[in-house]
Amino acid sequence: MFKKYRLTMSILIATMLFAPFAGAAENADAGIAQATPQMQERAANLSRILNLKPEYRRGVFMYERTISVYEKNPEKLAARCKMLGLTEIYYSFNDKHAAEKKYSDRAAAFSAAFHKYGLKVYALKYDGAEAFASESYVKKSARTVLDYNQSVKPESRFDAVIADLEPHILKKGRSYLPKDLKDYWDEKGYGPGKSNDQLVKQALSILTLAKQELNGLEISEALGFFFESRYQKGELPSASINNFLEPCAFVTIMAYANKPEKIFRMAEAQLKNSKRPGSVAICLKTSVGTMNDDGIESSLQPQGWDKMIEAADHVTKAAEKYPSFRGIDFFEYAGLEKMWENKQ
């Protein structure tokens, strides 16, 4: 009886001693994130929805317009990402960034901050058209990640790579296309061996080569929502979700729309047909005015935070029945933060 009483008292004393410190840690993170009470409440709601199952991952694309804002305070950004329930950062690291010390030093600072908060950091690569025109570019771009990882401390290294190849935006007449490009995406280019199918084959080859060159680092891909349905119809014979999962650890489906039901429909074919558990993320668009933007109807941002929460909740619960579902991603952080901070 005495031993039981002593054990109970020990637990009670420990709880009294350490509970304030736990609360202080939470408050400290909120302080570092500089989050208002409203932002803290919103973040808690989003985190609860995204974390419906503990194995679900939650990523966010991050570009220069975010990175430059937090350049002098990476930890604030990391604390904010953690507070929002995110687990993975897709950090833009193009070849220019890799070549200049100021950018690689900056990446090292951000990666260290993200890792401090338990976030996995991906180098976002292959987000231009050059990879479709040059095999040497694919190899060189992979090498920049390996060279960077060798040049920095372990806490600043990239954990993996995510590609954003998007062959469907390689349309004739676009200013950013390289001169050596052989095929162009076209509405008349669907069918076996036609231009669109050739570009999909190239994308698969790029991912396969990049995986070989990355020396063990995983690679994943942002994938057009219509690829699988076009594959099922025989219009893109190479675009099977499972073809992309051969080189890729996972894919994130660019389900860019402003209605929850439509977002889920855009991703469902991939969820249904993927043969690998935890391999398909659904990416929600939270920004407007981005490159190749399809207008406000492709983004949740104009509808505000509460509608975005409803969409994330609907999509997560609808996708839950599919073993292939990996979690929710966001394109991109700047838009998500704008919604989060906005006083409604």
Secondary structure, 3 states (H helix, E strand, C coil): CHHHHHHHHHHHHHHHHHHHHHHHHHHHHHHHHCCCHHHHHHHHHHHHHHCCCCCCCCEEEECHHHHCCCCCCHHHHHHHHHHCCCCEEEEECCHHHHHCHHHHHHHHHHHHHHHHCCCEEEEEECCCCHHHCCHHHHHHHHHHHHHHHHHCCHHHCCCEEEECCCHHHCCCCCCCCCCCCCCCCCCCCCCCCCHHHHHHHHHHHHHHHHHHHCCCCCEEEEEECCHHHHHHCCCCCCCCHHHHCCCCCCEEEECCCCCHHHHHHHHHHHHHHCCCCCCEEEEEECCCCCCCCCCHHHCCHHHCHHHHHHHHHHHHHHHCCCCCEEEEEEECHHHHHHHHHCCC
